[in-house]
């Protein structure tokens, strides 16, 4: 915008300068021509003061010898037809020409203003050069270039400087917006010293908006955590009552089957509330105080051993690929194990019998990439951000076990460890990658 404004102002200044200089040139040119014509009339009046044609011829001869033919041409054709002076006017198909009487020059170059009249039976012609007017045109062109070019260069330089500065300011605002839209509601716009008032106001409004959204999200998370915390104890008591009731019922029968189903539902609700509480703790960042060096390879190996039996029951296979050296990072071992478990369990649950789930760990210097890939139905690209939200489930997953918190917890654990979570197409299936250390 500053560059466009600078170009617009330059164009406006150029137009105004051209118009003013053109008007000045026209007025000055007209004034010069009037002065030359007045001089011609004055010269003619001086020759009219001569008493006869002979005297006019002598005056013309005398003054023409002193006059510079490049500036003044004097010519008098006497009644007898003889030409006196330093030149004569001739005409051909191309127009009027001034012919020199000098042997070395047949014709004068340049433009002249002339005045012709009859005098004592003869014809007198006086012509003055327009060289001063032509030189005036060059002077005005030089004035235009001297005044306009530096102004254009200075304005363009200033516009470029302002444009670069504004670009940096806009990039700061854009980076904060990108972080906000990606879910980092703690991002804020930090105005600099040379920010314009408009950008400062925009930054303040964005910060107010982000603060309000952050407070709302904090309130929603607080409510869900409070509900989970308050209902966990009653659910545990219900689970104990059901367990006592199941012990008083016969091993078989409709009542026993109903009690078992009720026990399963209560266990599922308990897991949901437990996951909500764990998610709230992770998002609050409190486990960071327990960080210590962890070998992520050992964590992956332990998770694969735990789920091998479940995979075998469904005729599925977990393929484990680990680096030769320990993949060490600083973190919470229990949460990292929960993250890997959620990814593997999610892959086992949403892939058909006979599928292969790949659990791969790649280490490159200080960077570690954890990948869990399957050949199931995958997740559509437009829903990959939504599945990271709490309690969100795809339509096709409504009838499968789960509560929609697995990937939310994975995202929270990854963020707690400053890792980057990526969901991509495995063609077919889903490939989830968690990148640690950059």
Buried (B, 14 or more C-beta within 10 A) or exposed (E): EBBEEBBEBBEEBBEEBEEEBEEEBEEBBEEBBEEBEEBBEEBBEEBEEBEEBEEBBBBBBEBBEEBEBEEBBBBBBBEEEEBBBBBBBEEEEEEEBBBBBEEEEEEBEEEBBBBBEEBBEBBBBBBBBBEEBEEBEEEBEEBBEEEBEEBBEEBBEBBEEBBEBBBEBEEBBEEBBEBBEEBBBEBBBEBEEEBBEEBBEBBEEBBEEBEEEBEEEEEEBEEBBEEBEEBBEEBEEBBEEBEEBBEEBEEEEEEBEEBEEBBEEBEEBBEBBBBBBBBBBBBBEEBBEEBEEBBBBBBBBEBBEBBBEBBEEBEBEBEBEBBEEBBBBEBBBBBBBBBBBBBBBBBBBBBEEEBBBBBBBBBEEEEBBBBBBBBBBBBEEEEBBEBBEBEBBBEEBEEEEBBBBBBBBBBBBBBBBEBEBBBBEBEEBBBBBBBBBE
